[in-house]
């Protein structure tokens, strides 16, 4: 009887942990089975000569679209935030070096010289982040061989060339 009272408080957490592991294993096996059936269905459609649409795997399609959205969001907001973070870090390192050098050598001119350089560099990065507009992004500039820089002037949309016409009587 004493064993039940001693082990009693431990049986509930142990049961919960074991049950959680069993639940995860069963869920993984079920998901693998569903994925296998989706793949078999896709193969059967291809064998019959049908082209399966990309929505046959909606989870994969949603994951891909989420990745595209995150990448687009990262590219549109990465420049200013990156410069702001770099500026704040450089200013912090500069002020830290100022304090460190001053307290270790008691020379304020050397401390201000070394630490001040990093503070000024950090301030430059921070000001650069404030001057960058939210629409600017390094990924949106495309100066490949097919496009030339516009230098701020909007270009009219290019019209596709008409295909050559054949004479129906000839």
C-alpha positions as CSV (number, residue, x, y, z in Angstrom):
1,X,0.0,0.0,0.0
2,X,2.9,2.4,0.7
3,X,4.3,1.9,-2.8
4,X,1.2,3.4,-4.4
5,X,1.5,6.5,-2.3
6,X,5.2,6.8,-3.0
7,X,4.9,6.3,-6.8
8,X,1.5,8.1,-7.1
9,X,2.8,11.6,-7.8
10,X,5.2,10.3,-10.4
11,X,2.7,8.2,-12.4
12,X,0.7,11.0,-13.8
13,X,3.7,12.9,-15.3
14,X,5.3,9.7,-16.6
15,X,2.0,8.7,-18.2
16,X,1.7,12.2,-19.8
17,X,5.2,12.1,-21.2
18,X,4.8,8.6,-22.6
19,X,1.4,9.5,-24.0
20,X,2.9,12.6,-25.7
21,X,5.7,10.5,-27.3
22,X,3.1,7.9,-28.6
23,X,0.9,10.7,-29.9
24,X,3.8,12.3,-31.9
25,X,4.8,8.9,-33.3
26,X,1.3,8.0,-34.4
27,X,0.8,11.5,-35.9
28,X,4.1,11.3,-37.9
29,X,3.1,7.8,-39.2
30,X,-0.3,9.0,-40.3
31,X,1.1,12.1,-42.0
32,X,3.7,9.9,-43.8
33,X,0.8,7.5,-45.0
34,X,-1.2,10.5,-46.3
35,X,1.8,11.9,-48.1
36,X,2.5,8.4,-49.6
37,X,-1.1,8.2,-50.9
38,X,-0.8,11.7,-52.4
39,X,2.3,10.7,-54.2
40,X,0.7,7.5,-55.5
41,X,-2.3,9.5,-56.7
42,X,0.0,11.9,-58.5
43,X,1.9,9.0,-60.2
44,X,-1.4,7.4,-61.2
45,X,-2.5,10.7,-62.8
46,X,0.8,11.0,-64.7
47,X,0.5,7.3,-65.9
48,X,-3.0,8.1,-67.2
49,X,-1.6,11.0,-69.2
50,X,-3.1,13.7,-67.0
51,X,-1.1,16.7,-65.7
52,X,-1.6,17.1,-62.0
53,X,-2.2,20.7,-60.9
54,X,0.2,22.2,-58.4
55,X,-2.7,22.4,-55.9
56,X,-2.6,18.7,-55.4
57,X,-0.1,19.3,-52.7
58,X,-1.7,22.3,-50.9
59,X,0.7,22.1,-47.9
60,X,3.7,22.3,-50.2
61,X,2.2,25.1,-52.2
62,X,1.4,27.0,-49.0
63,X,4.9,26.5,-47.7
64,X,6.4,27.8,-51.0
65,X,4.2,30.8,-51.0
66,X,5.0,31.6,-47.4
67,X,8.7,31.4,-48.2
68,X,8.2,33.8,-51.1
69,X,6.3,36.2,-48.9
70,X,9.0,36.1,-46.2
71,X,11.8,36.6,-48.7
72,X,9.9,39.6,-50.2
73,X,9.3,41.0,-46.8
74,X,12.9,40.5,-45.8
75,X,14.2,42.2,-49.0
76,X,11.9,45.3,-48.6
77,X,12.8,46.0,-45.0
78,X,16.3,44.6,-44.6
79,X,18.4,47.6,-45.8
80,X,17.4,50.3,-43.3
81,X,17.1,47.9,-40.3
82,X,20.5,46.3,-41.1
83,X,22.2,49.8,-41.2
84,X,20.4,50.8,-38.0
85,X,21.5,47.7,-36.1
86,X,25.1,48.1,-37.4
87,X,25.1,51.7,-36.3
88,X,23.9,51.0,-32.8
89,X,26.3,48.1,-32.4
90,X,29.3,50.2,-33.6
91,X,28.3,53.1,-31.3
92,X,28.1,50.7,-28.4
93,X,31.4,49.1,-29.1
94,X,33.0,52.6,-29.5
95,X,31.6,53.8,-26.2
96,X,32.7,50.6,-24.6
97,X,36.3,51.0,-25.9
98,X,36.3,54.6,-24.7
99,X,35.5,53.5,-21.2
100,X,37.9,50.5,-21.3
101,X,40.8,52.4,-22.6
102,X,40.3,55.3,-20.2
103,X,40.1,53.2,-17.1
104,X,43.0,50.9,-18.1
105,X,45.4,53.7,-19.3
106,X,44.0,56.9,-17.8
107,X,44.6,58.6,-21.1
108,X,41.4,60.3,-22.3
109,X,42.8,61.5,-25.6
110,X,43.6,57.9,-26.7
111,X,40.3,56.6,-25.4
112,X,38.4,59.3,-27.3
113,X,40.5,58.8,-30.4
114,X,40.0,55.0,-30.7
115,X,36.5,54.8,-29.3
116,X,35.4,58.0,-31.0
117,X,36.3,56.6,-34.4
118,X,33.9,53.7,-34.0
119,X,31.2,56.0,-32.5
120,X,31.4,58.2,-35.6
121,X,31.2,55.2,-37.9
122,X,28.2,53.9,-36.0
123,X,26.6,57.3,-36.2
124,X,27.1,57.3,-40.0
125,X,25.4,53.9,-40.3
126,X,22.5,55.1,-38.2
127,X,22.1,58.3,-40.3
128,X,22.3,56.2,-43.4
129,X,19.4,54.0,-42.1
130,X,17.3,57.1,-41.5
131,X,17.9,58.4,-45.0
132,X,17.0,55.1,-46.8
133,X,13.4,55.1,-47.9
134,X,11.2,52.1,-47.0
135,X,10.6,51.3,-50.7
136,X,14.3,51.0,-51.5
137,X,15.7,47.5,-51.5
138,X,18.8,46.1,-52.9
139,X,17.0,43.1,-54.4
140,X,14.6,45.2,-56.5
141,X,17.3,46.8,-58.6
142,X,17.8,44.7,-61.7
143,X,20.5,45.9,-64.0
144,X,21.0,42.9,-66.1
145,X,21.9,42.7,-69.8
146,X,18.2,43.0,-70.8
147,X,17.6,46.2,-68.8
148,X,19.5,49.4,-68.4
149,X,19.4,51.8,-65.5
150,X,16.7,54.5,-65.8
151,X,18.3,57.1,-63.5
152,X,14.9,58.0,-62.1
153,X,13.0,58.5,-65.4
154,X,10.1,56.1,-65.8
155,X,10.3,53.9,-68.9
156,X,7.2,53.3,-71.0
157,X,6.1,49.6,-71.1
158,X,7.6,47.7,-74.0
159,X,5.2,46.3,-76.6
160,X,5.8,42.8,-77.9
161,X,6.6,42.7,-81.6
162,X,3.9,41.4,-83.9
163,X,4.6,38.0,-85.4
164,X,5.1,38.0,-89.2
165,X,1.9,37.5,-91.1
166,X,1.6,35.1,-94.0
167,X,-0.4,35.8,-97.1
168,X,-3.4,33.4,-97.1
169,X,-3.5,33.4,-100.9
170,X,0.2,32.6,-101.4
